[in-house]
Amino acid sequence: MNPLLQSVQIALQNAEQKEAIDFINKVVDFCIEHENGKVLAGWPEDRMQVLIAYHLAKHTFLCEQDEEGNIQGVFMWYNCDKDDGWTFVQNWEADDPDGDAIFLAFLFADSTDTFKRLTQNFIIKCPEVMQKKLLSIRYRNQKPTKVDYTPKLFNRILSI
């Protein structure tokens, strides 16, 4: 049972926070537009709403917008253990704040500059990322594969 997830679902169902829901829907639209069929393939919009609202609630969400408020990029992650994988995400398991890893799960950016800003902001918001294991799922040989990274990944991204 994930109490934060349940709270988010109830808040979305009550639809009393119109401004927040409008923002979440804007992020959903951005993610759909930038989806390549390998991350959120087959997810209905209401499930994506829950995903985004959940990450907002647990403070594992970053968003880049331009001056007009147009979304340019989003980034969501999970605090977990190095042995966790995609099922951690699929089963909506609660973050482990004492975990030894961070699962880099959802990243959509419309440019390299946005990608770099999201990375910089992620390091600022979550400095422990420089000491923890980094996990992700990447498509390799036409199937999702768990990939382990080191913080050196950020040096490569920021030097692009």
C-alpha positions in Angstrom: 0.0 0.0 0.0 1.4 3.4 -1.0 -0.4 6.1 1.0 1.1 9.0 -1.0 -0.1 7.5 -4.2 -3.6 7.0 -2.8 -3.6 10.7 -1.7 -2.6 11.8 -5.1 -5.3 9.7 -6.8 -8.0 11.1 -4.5 -6.8 14.7 -5.2 -7.0 14.1 -8.9 -10.5 12.5 -8.6 -11.8 15.4 -6.5 -10.5 17.8 -9.2 -10.5 20.7 -6.7 -7.1 22.0 -7.6 -7.8 23.2 -11.1 -4.6 25.1 -11.6 -2.5 22.1 -10.6 -4.5 19.8 -12.8 -4.1 22.2 -15.8 -0.4 22.1 -15.2 -0.3 18.3 -14.9 -2.3 18.0 -18.2 0.2 20.3 -19.9 3.0 18.1 -18.7 1.1 15.0 -19.9 0.7 16.6 -23.4 4.4 17.4 -23.5 5.3 13.8 -22.5 3.0 12.4 -25.2 4.5 14.7 -27.8 8.0 13.6 -26.9 7.3 9.9 -26.2 9.2 7.6 -28.5 7.2 4.5 -27.7 9.8 3.2 -25.3 8.9 4.8 -22.0 5.2 5.4 -21.7 4.0 3.3 -24.6 0.4 2.3 -24.1 -0.1 4.4 -20.9 -3.5 6.1 -20.9 -3.5 9.8 -20.1 -5.1 9.4 -16.7 -2.3 7.1 -15.7 0.3 9.6 -16.9 -1.6 12.3 -14.8 -1.2 10.1 -11.7 2.5 9.6 -12.5 3.2 13.3 -12.8 1.1 14.2 -9.8 2.8 11.5 -7.7 6.2 12.8 -8.6 5.2 16.4 -7.8 3.9 15.2 -4.4 7.1 13.3 -3.6 9.3 16.2 -4.8 11.0 14.1 -7.5 9.9 16.2 -10.4 11.7 18.9 -12.4 10.3 21.0 -15.2 11.8 23.5 -17.5 9.5 26.2 -19.1 10.1 29.1 -21.4 9.0 32.7 -20.7 5.5 32.0 -22.0 5.1 29.0 -19.8 5.6 26.4 -22.6 7.1 23.2 -21.2 10.6 22.5 -22.6 11.5 19.5 -20.5 10.6 17.2 -17.6 12.5 14.9 -15.4 11.2 12.4 -12.8 13.2 9.9 -10.6 12.8 7.5 -7.7 14.9 6.9 -4.6 15.4 3.1 -4.3 17.9 0.3 -3.8 20.5 -0.8 -6.4 18.6 -4.1 -6.8 15.4 -2.4 -7.8 14.3 -2.4 -11.4 11.4 -1.5 -13.6 8.9 -3.4 -11.5 9.6 -0.9 -8.7 8.1 1.7 -11.0 5.3 -0.5 -12.4 4.2 -1.5 -8.9 4.1 2.1 -7.7 6.3 1.2 -4.8 7.0 4.0 -2.3 10.4 5.7 -2.5 13.1 4.5 -0.1 14.7 7.7 1.2 17.5 5.6 2.8 18.0 3.7 -0.5 21.5 3.4 -2.0 20.4 4.2 -5.6 18.4 6.6 -7.7 16.3 5.3 -10.6 16.4 7.8 -13.4 13.0 7.1 -14.9 11.3 9.7 -17.0 13.2 12.4 -18.9 11.9 14.3 -21.9 13.6 17.4 -23.3 13.1 19.3 -26.5 16.7 20.4 -26.8 20.3 19.6 -25.6 20.3 22.9 -23.6 17.1 21.9 -21.8 18.5 18.4 -21.1 21.7 20.0 -19.6 19.6 22.5 -17.5 17.5 19.6 -16.1 20.6 17.7 -15.3 22.2 20.7 -13.5 19.0 21.3 -11.6 18.7 17.7 -10.7 22.2 17.7 -9.1 21.3 20.9 -7.2 18.0 19.5 -6.0 19.3 16.0 -5.2 23.0 16.3 -4.4 23.1 12.8 -2.9 23.0 11.6 -6.6 26.8 12.1 -6.7 27.3 9.4 -4.1 24.6 6.9 -5.0 24.2 4.2 -7.7 22.3 5.4 -10.7 19.9 3.1 -12.5 17.9 3.4 -15.6 16.1 1.3 -18.2 17.3 1.7 -21.8 16.2 -0.2 -24.9 19.0 -2.5 -26.1 18.5 -5.1 -28.7 14.8 -4.1 -28.9 14.1 -4.9 -25.3 14.2 -2.9 -22.0 17.4 -3.5 -20.2 18.5 -2.3 -16.8 21.6 -0.1 -17.0 23.9 1.0 -14.1 25.6 4.4 -14.3 28.0 6.3 -12.2 27.9 10.1 -11.5 30.4 10.4 -14.4 27.3 10.3 -16.5 26.6 13.9 -15.4 30.0 15.1 -16.5 29.4 13.6 -20.0 25.9 15.3 -20.2 27.1 18.6 -19.0 30.0 18.6 -21.5 27.7 18.1 -24.5 
